[in-house]
Structure formats: structure tokens, C-alpha cells
Amino acid sequence: MTTDSTGTAFGTDQVRRARFAVAAVFTVHGSVTGSFATRVPWIQDHAGVSAGQLGLALAFPAIGASLAMPLAGRISHRFGARTALRGLLALWTLALVLPALAPNLLTLCAALFVYGATAGMSDVAMNALGVEVENRLDRSIMSGLHGMWSVGALIGSAAGTVAAHLGTDARLHHTMAALTLTVLGLIACQGVLDLRSEPDEEPPPRFTLPPKSALVIGAVGFCAVFAEGASLDWSAVYLRDIMGSSAGLAAASTTAFALTMAVARIAGDRIVDRFGAVRTVRVGGALATTGGLLVVLSPDPAVALCGFGLLGLGVAVVVPLAFAAAGRSGPNPSQAIAGVATITYTSGLIAPSAIGSLAEATSLVVSFGLVTVLAFGLILGAGVLRAGDRNVAGPGAGPSELSGPSGPSGPSGPDAAPAKSAVEPGGS
């Protein structure tokens, strides 16, 4: 049994309801990303930017996220978990409108900066709360939460595909989507745990370097996200240009990768509970490495397609477990989660361009050779995610140990960690 800021006990049923509420938040967050991604061509035409300028503009979401994510803990400290998440998620869903309104490169960069900043802060907040609920339930849920994010992204992209097919103005499409998702997000946030820090507890710093533990954990997340970003953006091109496959089979590679990731994440919690975080990531790394080898060595498009599916299957649960490990890695969970999130965001940003640059200098085969090497790195680095294994961390490493300067009050932020006094070490 744990308590909120007013001393009210959190019963098991309430924590279970909070799990579904956080899952709904993840779905809403993913839907925004899916909605945006499908209309990038329209946004490019409306802003009148070249491919190179668009590439520059698309770097700004990661820049905004990296600068803003450390603020999530302070916001949670000031307003409490539920209120902070509600506000940050609403800012993120409403920010979906901004890129489609941009008439030129400068305004597009500014819009995408805000878009990324709100995405990053709400991302840290919801992951922190996810770790907190996982602690109280004493069973893995982070993989499933990220699976729901993938489901949301698929829903958003499906709706965006329909809108694009119908020739709908992206400004209208994104306005309607933003309003709908904002309402759904506000409803979902009503069910999350409302955690606050002690009145006399000092707020976390506005900006701070992530702890060393976050850098090590983030390095493993970097490998997974790099493989993910490379596969999503380049798998279709690889099958078409290197394997000489049809356009339909090439497009299917992206779908296969995304679907295997979503399915693996939704099913991943049971696997993690059974085998532990470290063993799960090592097996995932072996699958991803095998998939990379199939992509690089196979002369047959169908086998390469299976390789991309194995890559998606292998890296699926790594990022959720990285967030879980960061949330339990020390006294400042908000800083650790923000640090891991920054590293993974950066990896997702540089992966597509790095693959393209390496392919231009050598070939796409060599580029995916690099992806295979990074996938193998998951096997070697899995041990650093031991903190994400509750069998090692134990219930006692839950709420109370998660709190810290940025922790407690930041349940909604990286500090989604509960307040020291507001939580009992093995909470329900």
C-alpha cells in the first residue's frame, strides 16, 4: 500500500487502473508521432523547403527534446505528477498543429523545436510514471507500455495515410487530430497516480548532466535505437536497390519491422518477468545480430525481409528496459531517465543520416554491417540493464529508492519517482 501527496493510500485496484491510464497516455503520445510522420511530404511542400533543408529542420525536434527533457523533473516537483503530465501531454498533442502552419524554413525549424521539446518532456514524464507503476505492481509493464506507443503510432499513421490519400490539408488534419488527442490525453491522465514530493524537499536543478549510470545504460539504448531508426528508414531502400525486389516487397519490409517490434513489446513483459531483463536483452541481441547477418549476407529478398523482421524482434524491448533500469539506477531517477532519453533521441536522429552517409561513401551493405555490429553490442552490454530486473532490484528498490532531488515530485517527470515519504518500499 502506498500513499499520495495527501496521505491517501494507493490500493492495488487503484494502481492497476493507473497502469491502464499510463498505457492510454503512451498510445496518445505515439499517435501524435504517427500523425506527424505521414504528413511530412505535405509539410515540406507547404514550407517550400528542399530535401536538404528538410533534413536540417528535422534535426530540431531532437535538439528541442534534448534541451527540454531535464525540465520535466522540476515541473513535476512544482505541480505534482498528475498535473504535470496532464499539462505536458496537452502541450505535446497541441504542438502537432505547429509544423503544418510553418510557411518557410525558419518557422518550420522553430515549430519543430517546440514540437520536440514538448515531446521530450512528456516522454520523460510518462516513462517515469510507467516505472513507478511497475514498481508498485512488482511485475514488468514497461515493454507493454512501449508496445502501446507503437500501437498508437500505427493508428496515427493509418489515419494520416487516409488523410493524405484523400488530399486533406494537413493543417485541417492535424488540427482535428490535435484536438481529439488532447481530449483523450486529458481523460487518460485522470487515472494516473498523483505523486508529490515533500514540501521541504529541494527542487531538482533546471539543467544538469546525466549521471554516469545513465550514460552506460544509454549506450545500450543507443545501439537498439540506431538499429531501429536505420531499419525503419532504409529497409525499403535496401530491398529495392541492393536486393532488386519489387516496390511492394520493399514497402513490406518497413511494415514487417514495425509489426514485429509492436508485437514483441506487447508480449515482452511476460518474457522479462520469466527470464529477467539481462537474459532477455542478450537473447534479443542474438536475434537482432542474426537478422542483421541475414540482411547483409542473403542474396534473396525474402530472406532479407525475414532479417529485418528479426532485427525488429530483437531490439523491441531494449529501450523500455533501459528506461526501467535508469529509473532504478540511483537516487536521481529523473536525471537518469532524462539522460537515457536524450541519448536514445540522439541515436534516432543520427541513425538515418549516418546510414546514408556511410552508404554514399561505401554501400548500404556496409551500412547494415554497422547495424549488425551494434546489434551484437546488445549482447555484450546487456548486463548494465540489471537494475531494470526487479528480481535484482527487488521491491525494496522501488519507490523510496527512486526518489531523489528530482525524484519524488517528479513522478510525472523522470522523477516519476515517488516522494520519499509518499511511498512504501514494496508498495502495492
C-alpha positions as CSV (number, residue, x, y, z in Angstrom):
1,M,0.0,0.0,0.0
2,T,1.4,3.4,-1.0
3,T,0.2,7.0,-0.4
4,D,-0.3,10.1,-2.4
5,S,0.5,13.7,-1.5
6,T,-2.4,13.9,0.8
7,G,-1.6,10.7,2.6
8,T,-4.4,8.7,0.9
9,A,-3.5,5.1,0.4
10,F,-3.0,3.6,-3.1
11,G,-4.8,0.3,-3.2
12,T,-4.0,-2.5,-5.6
13,D,-7.0,-1.8,-7.7
14,Q,-6.1,1.9,-8.0
15,V,-2.5,1.0,-9.1
16,R,-3.9,-1.4,-11.7
17,R,-6.2,1.3,-13.0
18,A,-3.2,3.6,-13.1
19,R,-1.4,1.0,-15.3
20,F,-4.2,1.2,-17.9
21,A,-4.2,5.0,-17.7
22,V,-0.5,5.2,-18.3
23,A,-0.9,2.8,-21.2
24,A,-3.5,5.1,-22.7
25,V,-1.1,8.0,-22.3
26,F,1.6,6.1,-24.2
27,T,-0.9,5.4,-27.0
28,V,-1.9,9.0,-27.3
29,H,1.8,10.0,-27.4
30,G,2.5,7.5,-30.2
31,S,-0.5,8.7,-32.2
32,V,0.9,12.2,-32.4
33,T,4.2,10.9,-33.8
34,G,2.3,8.7,-36.4
35,S,0.1,11.6,-37.4
36,F,3.1,13.9,-38.0
37,A,5.2,11.4,-39.9
38,T,2.7,10.7,-42.6
39,R,2.3,14.4,-43.5
40,V,6.0,15.3,-43.7
41,P,5.8,15.5,-47.6
42,W,2.9,17.9,-47.3
43,I,4.7,20.0,-44.7
44,Q,7.8,20.1,-46.9
45,D,5.8,21.4,-49.9
46,H,3.9,23.9,-47.9
47,A,7.1,25.3,-46.4
48,G,8.8,25.3,-49.8
49,V,12.0,23.6,-48.5
50,S,14.4,21.4,-50.3
51,A,15.3,17.9,-49.2
52,G,18.5,19.2,-47.6
53,Q,16.6,21.9,-45.8
54,L,14.0,19.5,-44.6
55,G,16.8,17.3,-43.2
56,L,18.1,20.3,-41.3
57,A,14.6,21.1,-39.9
58,L,14.1,17.5,-38.8
59,A,17.1,17.8,-36.5
60,F,15.3,20.4,-34.4
61,P,12.8,18.0,-32.7
62,A,15.8,16.2,-31.2
63,I,17.5,19.5,-30.2
64,G,14.4,20.7,-28.5
65,A,13.8,17.4,-26.7
66,S,17.4,17.2,-25.5
67,L,17.3,20.8,-24.1
68,A,13.8,20.5,-22.5
69,M,13.8,17.0,-21.1
70,P,15.8,17.9,-17.9
71,L,13.0,20.4,-17.1
72,A,10.4,17.6,-16.7
73,G,11.5,16.8,-13.2
74,R,11.3,20.4,-12.0
75,I,7.8,20.7,-13.4
76,S,6.7,17.6,-11.7
77,H,8.3,18.8,-8.4
78,R,6.3,22.1,-8.7
79,F,2.9,20.8,-9.8
80,G,2.9,17.1,-8.9
81,A,2.8,14.0,-11.1
82,R,-0.7,14.1,-12.5
83,T,-1.0,17.8,-13.1
84,A,2.5,17.9,-14.7
85,L,1.8,15.0,-17.0
86,R,-1.6,16.4,-17.9
87,G,-0.1,19.8,-18.9
88,L,3.0,18.4,-20.7
89,L,0.9,15.9,-22.7
90,A,-1.6,18.5,-23.7
91,L,1.3,20.8,-24.9
92,W,2.6,17.9,-27.0
93,T,-0.6,17.0,-28.6
94,L,-1.4,20.6,-29.4
95,A,2.1,21.1,-30.8
96,L,1.2,18.7,-33.6
97,V,-0.5,21.7,-35.3
98,L,2.6,23.9,-35.5
99,P,4.7,22.3,-38.3
100,A,1.9,22.3,-40.8
101,L,1.4,26.0,-40.2
102,A,5.0,26.9,-41.0
103,P,5.4,28.9,-44.3
104,N,9.2,28.8,-44.5
105,L,12.3,27.1,-43.2
106,L,12.9,29.4,-40.3
107,T,9.4,29.0,-38.9
108,L,9.4,25.2,-39.6
109,C,12.6,24.9,-37.5
110,A,11.0,26.9,-34.7
111,A,7.8,24.8,-34.9
112,L,9.8,21.5,-34.8
113,F,11.9,22.8,-31.9
114,V,8.7,23.3,-29.8
115,Y,7.3,20.0,-31.1
116,G,10.4,18.2,-30.0
117,A,10.6,20.0,-26.6
118,T,7.1,19.1,-25.6
119,A,7.5,15.6,-27.0
120,G,10.6,15.1,-24.8
121,M,9.2,16.4,-21.6
122,S,6.0,14.4,-21.9
123,D,8.0,11.3,-22.9
124,V,10.2,11.6,-19.8
125,A,7.1,12.2,-17.6
126,M,5.1,9.2,-18.8
127,N,8.1,6.8,-18.7
128,A,8.8,7.8,-15.2
129,L,5.2,7.2,-14.2
130,G,5.4,3.9,-16.0
131,V,8.4,2.8,-13.9
132,E,6.6,3.9,-10.8
133,V,3.5,1.8,-11.5
134,E,5.8,-1.1,-12.4
135,N,7.4,-0.8,-9.0
136,R,4.1,-0.9,-7.2
137,L,2.7,-3.8,-9.2
138,D,6.0,-5.7,-8.8
139,R,5.9,-7.0,-12.4
140,S,7.2,-5.8,-15.7
141,I,4.9,-3.5,-17.7
142,M,7.4,-1.2,-19.5
143,S,7.7,-3.3,-22.6
144,G,3.9,-3.4,-22.9
145,L,3.7,0.4,-22.4
146,H,6.1,0.9,-25.3
147,G,4.1,-1.6,-27.3
148,M,1.1,0.6,-26.8
149,W,3.1,3.6,-28.0
150,S,3.8,1.6,-31.2
151,V,0.1,0.8,-31.5
152,G,-0.6,4.5,-31.2
153,A,2.0,5.3,-33.8
154,L,0.4,2.8,-36.2
155,I,-3.1,4.2,-35.5
156,G,-1.9,7.8,-36.1
157,S,0.0,6.8,-39.3
158,A,-3.0,4.9,-40.6
159,A,-5.3,7.9,-40.1
160,G,-2.6,10.1,-41.7
161,T,-2.3,7.8,-44.6
162,V,-6.1,8.1,-45.2
163,A,-6.0,11.8,-44.9
164,A,-3.1,12.1,-47.3
165,H,-4.9,9.8,-49.8
166,L,-8.0,12.0,-49.6
167,G,-5.8,15.0,-50.2
168,T,-6.8,16.6,-46.9
169,D,-5.0,19.8,-46.0
170,A,-2.5,18.8,-43.2
171,R,-3.4,22.0,-41.3
172,L,-7.0,20.7,-41.0
173,H,-6.0,17.1,-40.4
174,H,-3.5,18.0,-37.7
175,T,-5.9,20.5,-36.0
176,M,-8.6,17.8,-35.8
177,A,-6.1,15.2,-34.6
178,A,-4.6,17.5,-32.0
179,L,-7.9,18.4,-30.5
180,T,-9.1,14.8,-30.4
181,L,-5.8,13.5,-28.9
182,T,-5.7,16.4,-26.4
183,V,-9.1,15.4,-25.1
184,L,-8.2,11.7,-25.0
185,G,-4.9,12.5,-23.2
186,L,-6.6,14.7,-20.5
187,I,-9.1,11.8,-19.9
188,A,-6.3,9.3,-19.6
189,C,-4.3,11.5,-17.2
190,Q,-7.2,11.4,-14.7
191,G,-6.3,7.9,-13.9
192,V,-2.6,8.2,-13.3
193,L,-1.1,8.2,-9.8
194,D,-0.8,11.7,-8.3
195,L,2.5,11.7,-6.5
196,R,4.2,14.7,-5.0
197,S,7.5,15.5,-3.2
198,E,7.8,16.6,0.4
199,P,7.0,20.3,1.0
200,D,10.5,20.9,2.3
201,E,12.3,18.9,-0.5
202,E,14.5,21.0,-2.7
203,P,13.5,21.0,-6.4
204,P,15.7,19.3,-9.0
205,P,18.1,21.5,-11.0
206,R,16.8,23.0,-14.2
207,F,19.7,21.6,-16.2
208,T,22.2,19.0,-15.1
209,L,24.4,16.5,-16.7
210,P,23.0,12.9,-16.6
211,P,24.7,10.6,-14.0
212,K,27.3,8.1,-15.2
213,S,24.8,5.3,-14.8
214,A,22.6,6.9,-17.4
215,L,25.4,7.2,-19.9
216,V,26.2,3.5,-19.6
217,I,22.6,2.4,-19.8
218,G,22.0,4.9,-22.6
219,A,24.8,3.4,-24.6
220,V,22.9,0.1,-24.8
221,G,19.7,2.1,-25.7
222,F,21.8,3.9,-28.4
223,C,22.6,0.6,-30.1
224,A,19.0,-0.5,-30.2
225,V,17.6,2.8,-31.4
226,F,20.2,3.1,-34.0
227,A,19.3,-0.3,-35.4
228,E,15.6,0.7,-35.2
229,G,16.0,4.0,-37.0
230,A,18.2,2.6,-39.7
231,S,15.9,-0.3,-40.4
232,L,12.7,1.8,-40.4
233,D,14.1,4.4,-42.8
234,W,16.4,2.3,-45.0
235,S,14.9,-1.2,-45.1
236,A,12.7,-0.5,-48.1
237,V,15.6,1.2,-50.0
238,Y,17.9,-1.7,-49.2
239,L,15.5,-4.3,-50.6
240,R,14.8,-2.2,-53.7
241,D,18.4,-1.1,-54.6
242,I,20.5,-3.9,-53.2
243,M,18.2,-6.9,-53.5
244,G,16.3,-5.8,-56.6
245,S,12.9,-6.6,-55.0
246,S,9.6,-5.2,-56.2
247,A,8.2,-2.0,-54.7
248,G,5.6,-3.9,-52.8
249,L,8.0,-6.3,-51.1
250,A,10.3,-3.4,-50.3
251,A,7.5,-1.5,-48.6
252,A,6.6,-4.6,-46.7
253,S,10.0,-4.6,-45.0
254,T,9.1,-1.5,-43.1
255,T,5.7,-2.9,-42.1
256,A,7.3,-6.2,-41.0
257,F,9.9,-4.4,-38.9
258,A,7.2,-2.2,-37.2
259,L,4.8,-5.0,-36.6
260,T,7.4,-7.3,-35.1
261,M,8.5,-4.5,-32.7
262,A,4.9,-3.8,-31.6
263,V,4.1,-7.5,-31.1
264,A,7.4,-8.1,-29.2
265,R,6.9,-5.2,-26.9
266,I,3.3,-6.1,-26.1
267,A,4.4,-9.7,-25.3
268,G,7.7,-8.7,-23.8
269,D,6.6,-8.1,-20.2
270,R,5.9,-11.8,-19.6
271,I,9.2,-12.7,-21.1
272,V,11.0,-10.2,-18.9
273,D,9.2,-11.4,-15.8
274,R,10.2,-15.0,-16.6
275,F,13.8,-14.6,-17.7
276,G,14.9,-11.3,-16.4
277,A,16.0,-8.1,-18.1
278,V,19.6,-9.1,-18.8
279,R,18.9,-12.5,-20.3
280,T,16.0,-11.1,-22.4
281,V,18.2,-8.4,-23.9
282,R,21.0,-10.8,-24.6
283,V,18.7,-13.2,-26.5
284,G,17.2,-10.1,-28.2
285,G,20.7,-9.0,-29.2
286,A,21.4,-12.5,-30.6
287,L,18.2,-12.4,-32.7
288,A,19.0,-8.9,-33.9
289,T,22.5,-9.9,-34.8
290,T,21.2,-12.9,-36.7
291,G,18.7,-10.6,-38.5
292,G,21.5,-8.2,-39.4
293,L,23.6,-11.0,-40.8
294,L,20.7,-12.3,-42.9
295,V,20.2,-8.7,-44.3
296,V,23.9,-8.4,-45.2
297,L,24.7,-11.8,-46.4
298,S,21.5,-13.1,-48.0
299,P,21.1,-12.9,-51.8
300,D,17.4,-13.4,-51.6
301,P,14.9,-10.5,-50.9
302,A,12.6,-12.8,-48.9
303,V,15.4,-13.9,-46.6
304,A,16.5,-10.3,-46.2
305,L,12.9,-9.4,-45.3
306,C,13.0,-12.0,-42.6
307,G,16.2,-10.4,-41.4
308,F,14.6,-7.1,-40.9
309,G,11.8,-8.8,-39.0
310,L,14.3,-10.4,-36.7
311,L,16.0,-7.0,-36.2
312,G,12.7,-5.5,-35.0
313,L,12.0,-8.5,-32.8
314,G,15.5,-8.3,-31.2
315,V,15.6,-4.6,-30.4
316,A,12.0,-4.2,-29.4
317,V,12.3,-4.5,-25.6
318,V,15.7,-2.8,-25.1
319,V,14.5,0.8,-24.8
320,P,11.7,0.0,-22.3
321,L,14.1,-1.9,-20.2
322,A,16.7,0.9,-20.5
323,F,14.1,3.4,-19.0
324,A,13.3,0.9,-16.3
325,A,16.9,0.4,-15.4
326,A,17.5,4.2,-15.4
327,G,14.6,4.7,-13.1
328,R,16.1,2.3,-10.6
329,S,19.8,3.1,-11.1
330,G,20.3,5.7,-8.4
331,P,18.9,8.4,-6.2
332,N,18.0,10.8,-9.1
333,P,15.7,8.9,-11.4
334,S,14.5,12.0,-13.2
335,Q,18.1,12.8,-14.2
336,A,18.8,9.2,-15.2
337,I,15.7,8.8,-17.3
338,A,16.2,12.2,-18.9
339,G,19.8,11.2,-19.7
340,V,18.8,7.9,-21.3
341,A,16.0,9.6,-23.2
342,T,18.4,12.2,-24.6
343,I,20.9,9.5,-25.7
344,T,18.1,7.5,-27.4
345,Y,16.6,10.6,-29.1
346,T,20.1,11.5,-30.4
347,S,20.6,8.0,-31.7
348,G,17.3,8.1,-33.5
349,L,18.3,11.4,-35.0
350,I,21.7,10.5,-36.3
351,A,21.0,6.9,-37.4
352,P,19.2,7.6,-40.7
353,S,21.7,10.2,-41.8
354,A,24.7,8.2,-40.6
355,I,23.5,5.2,-42.6
356,G,23.0,7.4,-45.7
357,S,26.5,9.0,-45.4
358,L,28.2,5.6,-44.9
359,A,26.3,4.2,-47.8
360,E,27.3,7.0,-50.0
361,A,31.0,6.5,-49.1
362,T,30.8,2.7,-49.3
363,S,27.5,0.9,-49.8
364,L,24.2,0.1,-48.0
365,V,25.6,-3.4,-47.3
366,V,28.4,-1.9,-45.3
367,S,25.9,0.4,-43.5
368,F,23.9,-2.5,-42.3
369,G,27.1,-4.3,-41.4
370,L,27.5,-1.4,-38.8
371,V,23.9,-2.0,-37.7
372,T,24.8,-5.7,-37.2
373,V,27.8,-4.8,-35.1
374,L,25.7,-2.5,-32.9
375,A,23.1,-5.3,-32.5
376,F,25.9,-7.6,-31.3
377,G,26.7,-4.8,-28.8
378,L,23.4,-5.5,-27.1
379,I,24.7,-9.0,-26.2
380,L,27.9,-7.5,-24.7
381,G,26.2,-4.6,-22.9
382,A,23.0,-6.3,-21.6
383,G,24.5,-6.6,-18.1
384,V,24.2,-2.9,-17.4
385,L,20.4,-3.2,-17.5
386,R,20.5,-5.4,-14.4
387,A,18.9,-2.6,-12.5
388,G,15.8,-2.9,-14.6
389,D,15.4,-6.5,-13.4
390,R,13.1,-6.4,-10.4
391,N,14.4,-9.8,-9.3
392,V,17.7,-8.0,-8.7
393,A,16.5,-4.6,-7.7
394,G,13.7,-6.0,-5.6
395,P,10.5,-4.3,-4.5
396,G,12.6,-2.5,-1.9
397,A,14.3,-0.7,-4.7
398,G,11.1,0.7,-5.7
399,P,9.5,4.0,-4.8
400,S,11.5,5.0,-1.9
401,E,14.8,4.4,-3.6
402,L,13.7,6.0,-6.7
403,S,13.2,9.3,-5.1
404,G,15.8,11.9,-5.1
405,P,16.1,15.6,-5.7
406,S,14.3,15.2,-8.9
407,G,12.5,12.0,-8.0
408,P,9.5,12.1,-5.8
409,S,8.0,15.1,-7.1
410,G,8.7,14.2,-10.5
411,P,6.6,11.1,-10.8
412,S,5.3,12.6,-13.8
413,G,8.6,13.6,-14.9
414,P,11.6,11.4,-15.0
415,D,11.2,11.8,-11.4
416,A,8.2,9.9,-11.8
417,A,9.8,8.5,-8.8
418,P,7.6,9.0,-5.8
419,A,8.2,11.2,-2.9
420,K,10.3,9.6,-0.3
421,S,7.7,9.7,2.3
422,A,4.8,9.2,0.0
423,V,5.8,5.7,-0.8
424,E,6.4,2.5,1.0
425,P,9.2,0.2,-0.2
426,G,7.2,-2.6,-1.7
427,G,4.2,-0.7,-2.4
428,S,1.1,-2.4,-3.9
